Structure formats: C-alpha cells, structure tokens
Amino acid sequence: MQQIQLPPLSEGEVYVGAIGDKNGDYYHVILLPGDHECDTHAGANDWAKSIGGDLPNRIEQSMLWANYRDQFKQDWYWSNETYHRNDAYAWYQIFFDGSQSYRHRDNVDCRARAVRRLPI
C-alpha cells in the first residue's frame, strides 16, 4: 500500500488523516489545539479563523469522532456546514454519542474546535 508524506505539525496539533473531495483533490486534515466555548455559529467561525483554521466539515467531524473523540469534551461542536434546506441552521457533531444534527446558528450553547487543511 502506498503511503503519503505526512506534513510537519506544530506543537499541540494532531494529524487526523487525508481525505478526498468530490473533485478528486486530496488534502491533509490537522486538528488544531484549543477548545472554544462560543456564543454563536458566527462566533465559532471567527474564533477558528483567528487561530489560522476553519471549523471541520461533517466528514472531518466523523473522522474526529471515530479516531480522536478523546480530544473533545462530551458536548456538541459546530461544523462549517450550513443546513441545506435553511442556512439559518448549521450542522454539528455530538461527541458523547457520535450523532450529527443541526441547530439554529444563533444558538449560544455550543463549542468549537478548528482544523487546518493542506493540499496533497
């Protein structure tokens, strides 16, 4: 099996894995250090950008749940994806049971973790 070259990590970062998108482009996913209690989905996005990252998408969150749930509090965390039927809502991952759902983006009871992506 062919291996990919792992990128260098900064202190506190965790290599999550490589993933491909619908265009056939692949990228590394790296979990950034820090767990943020946020005020809204916009606040979570702003925080992630302020530390040089982005909120994970739903596929990345599934990978985080499957392999790195010990890096999260048993709570729910915003994704960077809005709900396709109404963009006033956004998806989140629940890190105590592994499910995903959506809530209004102004919900104030939330957490956030950031990732960075590097093209392969």
N, C-alpha and C positions, 0 to 999 in steps of 0.2 A: 504494500500500500504506500502510495506517495505521501510524503509529509510536506506541510507548508512551513515556511520560515516564520517563527514566532517573532512578533515585534518586541522591541525593548519596552519595558514597563517602568514607570516612575514609582516611587515609594508609595505603598498603600494601594496600588492598582492591582486588579485581579483579571487575568486573561480568561474570558468566558468561552470564546470559540470563534470559528469562522462561519459565515452564513452567506448564502447567495440570494440575490433578489430576482424579481420576475424578468429582468433583462439579461440574466446570466452573469451579472457582475458579482464578485465576491469581496467580502470585507471582514476584517477582524472586529470583534466586539470586546471592549475593555471596560470593566466596571470601575468607576472612579470612587475614591474613598469619600466618606461622608454620608450621613443620613439626615435628611432635612424634613422638619415638620413645617408644612407650608400652609398658606392661607387660602389659596385657590389654585386651579389648574394653571392659570397665567403666572401666578407666583412661583409655582413649581418649575415652569419653563424658564422663567427669568433666573431662578437660582441655578438651574443646570447650566445655562449659558454663562453665568457669572464665574463658574469654575471650569469653563472650557469644554463643556459636554452638552449632552442632549438627554431628554428623557428616553428610555428604551421604548421600542415599539412592542407590539403584543407578542411577536415571535421571539424577540430577545427576552421579554419577560418570562415566557415559557421556559426558555433555556436557563434563565436565572433561577426559576422555581425548581426545575429538575436537578440542577447541579450545585447551586450556591444559595439555597434558602437559608443556610446558617449565617449568611451575611446580612440578613434582613430581620427587622423586628416582626413579630407576628401581627401584622397590620396590613392595610392595603396601600398600594403605591400607584401613582398616576403613570400612565403611558403617554407617549407623544401623539397618540391617535385619537381623533375625534370620532364620535359615533356616526356612522354613515347615513343614518336617517335624520339626524338633527345635530348640527355642530355645536349646539349649546351643551352637549354632553360629551364626555371623553371616557375612554376605556381605562380600566385599572386592573392590577393583579392583586389577588388576595394571598398573602404569604403565610396564612395559617391553614388554608385548606387547598390551595392551588387553583382555585377557580378565577375566572375573569368575568367582569361585568362592566357596566358603565354608570356614571353618575353625572349630575349637573356640574358643569365646570366651575361654578361659584361655590361648590361645597367646600367648607372650611375645615373639615375633619379629615386631613389627608397627610400623606408622607410622599417623599420623592427620593430617588437615587438617580444618579446620572451615569451615562456611558459615553465613551468616545468610540468612533468608528474610523478604521484605517483601511483604505482600499488595498487589495492584494494584487 
